[in-house]
Amino acid sequence: MSDDYNQLLEATIQHLQGLKSRGVRLVPVSPEHLAALNSPLPPATAPRHSPATPPVAALPKPAPDRAPAPIAVPAPVSRQSPSLSASTGSGSKAAAFAELRAKALQCTTCAHLAASRKNVVFGVGSIDAELMFVGEAPGADEDIAGEPFVGKAGQLLTKIIQTMGLSRETVYIANILKCRPDTPGQTAGNRKPTPAEMQTCISYLEQQIDLIKPKVLVALGATAVEGLLGKTPSITRLRGNWQSYRGIPLMPTYHPAYLLRNQSLSEKRRVWEDMLQVMEKLKLSISVKQRNFFMPSKTGG
């Protein structure tokens, strides 16, 4: 096995030990991560200094006179970094995704967020999804679970996805930020990510999108739109109108949390109309019942 693989393995073990020391007992494992673990390792290349060395001699040997390779924190991903798919050569898509996830789990670029988080919330769903939902940042529930959209707003998003005839396993769900924004001095509540935090973390999401290659993106709420497009106009004006992100059709819509605060039938219908547009873009079949969801009931007279 290569030195890079050994370092990644040791970093993963160190991260799990750190979680255990903080009281974390369960770590969610995504389908793509499991697939990567089941994938065969790429063949190791022969050492440059001795191409004719027999296989046994090529095995890594202890080097007590050499300082151990640093494993605490891999170099953070930046917007200028080469794309992960390019850096992995012929590696599988699942392996590339697992590599990106491992880097995100170790990231401490935003020291204040790394110090306060319980888990890095990388993303969940199918890495072959045609539809990808993007929110703003993990909340308290997501920080504990290590999975995006698991609180009340997440449960509503799951219902919306299921009403479209899809599931959380067939789409992909991620956030602009992978860590919960810290709330010093507060015991409850969440805050909006700052532009600097979004700028620092966005490269992880960009690489997720580059690897998944979804046919349609849905931005959930104004902050997600700002993080993706750099636009800050009212979500009321943007929602329902197709945008484009890196050549991918993007539909802005209200965040599910907004619908929890505003239970009016008209607002629910607006979000559903946005999802109908998404379904049409994906060429999904739409039933009469689906088209009529949240329509005012007609009474005879």
Secondary structure as the mmCIF struct_conf table of DSSP 4:
data_model
#
loop_
_struct_conf.conf_type_id
_struct_conf.id
_struct_conf.beg_label_comp_id
_struct_conf.beg_label_asym_id
_struct_conf.beg_label_seq_id
_struct_conf.end_label_comp_id
_struct_conf.end_label_asym_id
_struct_conf.end_label_seq_id
HELX_RH_AL_P HELX_RH_AL_P1 ASP A 3 SER A 21
TURN_TY1_P TURN_TY1_P1 ARG A 22 GLY A 23
HELX_RH_AL_P HELX_RH_AL_P2 PRO A 31 ASN A 38
BEND BEND1 SER A 39 SER A 39
HELX_LH_PP_P HELX_LH_PP_P1 PRO A 40 PRO A 47
TURN_TY1_P TURN_TY1_P2 ARG A 48 HIS A 49
TURN_TY1_P TURN_TY1_P3 PRO A 51 ALA A 52
TURN_TY1_P TURN_TY1_P4 PRO A 55 PRO A 55
HELX_RH_3T_P HELX_RH_3T_P1 VAL A 56 ALA A 58
BEND BEND2 LEU A 59 LEU A 59
TURN_TY1_P TURN_TY1_P5 PRO A 64 ASP A 65
BEND BEND3 ARG A 66 ARG A 66
HELX_LH_PP_P HELX_LH_PP_P2 ALA A 67 PRO A 70
BEND BEND4 ALA A 72 VAL A 73
HELX_LH_PP_P HELX_LH_PP_P3 PRO A 74 VAL A 77
TURN_TY1_P TURN_TY1_P6 ARG A 79 GLN A 80
BEND BEND5 SER A 81 SER A 81
HELX_LH_PP_P HELX_LH_PP_P4 PRO A 82 SER A 83
HELX_RH_AL_P HELX_RH_AL_P3 LEU A 84 SER A 87
TURN_TY1_P TURN_TY1_P7 THR A 88 SER A 90
HELX_RH_AL_P HELX_RH_AL_P4 LYS A 93 GLN A 106
BEND BEND6 THR A 109 CYS A 110
HELX_RH_AL_P HELX_RH_AL_P5 ALA A 111 SER A 116
BEND BEND7 LYS A 118 LYS A 118
STRN STRN1 VAL A 124 GLY A 125
TURN_TY1_P TURN_TY1_P8 ILE A 127 ASP A 128
BEND BEND8 GLU A 130 GLU A 130
STRN STRN2 LEU A 131 GLY A 135
BEND BEND9 GLU A 136 GLU A 136
HELX_RH_AL_P HELX_RH_AL_P6 ALA A 140 ALA A 145
TURN_TY1_P TURN_TY1_P9 GLY A 146 GLY A 146
BEND BEND10 GLU A 147 PHE A 149
BEND BEND11 GLY A 151 GLY A 151
HELX_RH_AL_P HELX_RH_AL_P7 LYS A 152 THR A 163
TURN_TY1_P TURN_TY1_P10 MET A 164 GLY A 165
TURN_TY1_P TURN_TY1_P11 ARG A 168 THR A 170
BEND BEND12 VAL A 171 VAL A 171
STRN STRN3 TYR A 172 ASN A 175
BEND BEND13 ILE A 176 ILE A 176
BEND BEND14 LYS A 178 CYS A 179
HELX_LH_PP_P HELX_LH_PP_P5 ARG A 180 ASP A 182
TURN_TY1_P TURN_TY1_P12 PRO A 184 GLY A 185
BEND BEND15 THR A 187 ALA A 188
HELX_LH_PP_P HELX_LH_PP_P6 LYS A 192 THR A 194
HELX_RH_AL_P HELX_RH_AL_P8 PRO A 195 ILE A 212
BEND BEND16 LYS A 215 LYS A 215
STRN STRN4 VAL A 216 LEU A 220
BEND BEND17 GLY A 221 GLY A 221
HELX_RH_AL_P HELX_RH_AL_P9 ALA A 222 LEU A 229
BEND BEND18 PRO A 233 PRO A 233
HELX_RH_AL_P HELX_RH_AL_P10 ILE A 235 LEU A 238
TURN_TY1_P TURN_TY1_P13 ARG A 239 GLY A 240
BEND BEND19 ASN A 241 ASN A 241
STRN STRN5 GLN A 243 TYR A 245
TURN_TY1_P TURN_TY1_P14 ARG A 246 GLY A 247
STRN STRN6 ILE A 248 THR A 253
HELX_RH_AL_P HELX_RH_AL_P11 PRO A 256 ARG A 261
HELX_RH_AL_P HELX_RH_AL_P12 LEU A 265 LYS A 281
TURN_TY1_P TURN_TY1_P15 LEU A 282 LYS A 283
HELX_RH_AL_P HELX_RH_AL_P13 VAL A 288 ARG A 291
TURN_TY1_P TURN_TY1_P16 ASN A 292 PHE A 294
HELX_LH_PP_P HELX_LH_PP_P7 MET A 295 LYS A 298
#
